[in-house]
Amino acid sequence: MDKQVLVAYGTKYGATAEIAERIGQVLRDAGLGAEVKAADRAGDPGRYDAVVLGSAVYIGQWRKEAAKFLEANEAALAQKPVWLFSSGPTGEGDVQELMSGWSFPGKLQPIADRIGPRDMTIFHGAADESKMGRLDRFVMGRVKAAMGDYRDWDTIEAWARAIAEALQAGPAE
């Protein structure tokens, strides 16, 4: 039986949902079962052999629905292979430099440490001013964030292929 993977995400304007969909498609193309769901509708991760969880990042924090999923399902996630991703920085250049060294929300780091994810990464994000409310446009302007789609689909797909290879190489424990 194919391994079943939950790809759960937290998004505000849809860019992170699109990343999750692409990850799910790469996993399916590799012969795995993959369900892509919003974190607040993902249900019990115990039904899956592995979990990929990601969130858009706003002011250094994950979206509430992704953070709640991580917190509420810590015990189940600690029992299986887990991969975590964040999506956020816009603009050209190195993701770590754009995030000023930020790698994961500090208040969630102890949970991630206990779960022991196989990998944690940050992807470039997208910011569409036409979808944003006034407050988000103001914040983006204050931090001088670049508007546009900076997602690197080759990097995202390579990361997803590495997940597929890891799951195919051995049992999901």
C-alpha positions, 0 to 999 in steps of 0.5 A: 500500500502506498504511503499516505502523506498529509500536506497541511498549510496555513495561508492568508492570501493563497500563496502558501496554499499553492506551494502546498499544492505543488508539494502534494503534486510532486509527492503524487507524481512520485507514487505516494498518496498525498492529501493537501488540506488547510491546517484548520481542516486537516483533521487527525494526522495519525491517519497518515504515514507522514506529514508536511506542514507549512505556513506563511510567515507574517511578522516572524509568526506562523499563521494561527491555524498552522501553529494550532495544528502543530501544538494540538498534534504534537504527540501524533507528529512526534511518532512519524516523519515530519517536514516543516516549511515556512513561506514568506520573504519576498524580493531577490536574494538569499532567503536567510539574509532576507529573513535576517537569520530568522528560521522558525517562530521562537514560541513554536521551536520547542514543539518542533524540537520535540517532534524532531522534523526531518527537515525545516526550510524557508521558501521565498513567498509572494505578495500581491498588493491587490489582495491585501488589506490596508493594514497589510499594505502598511506593514509591508511598506514599513518593512520595505518588503518587495511586492510580487511573486518570488517563489522558486518552484524548482527549489520547492519541487526539489525539496518535495522530491527529497521528501518522496525519496526519503519516504520511499527509501524506508518505513515511515515510523 
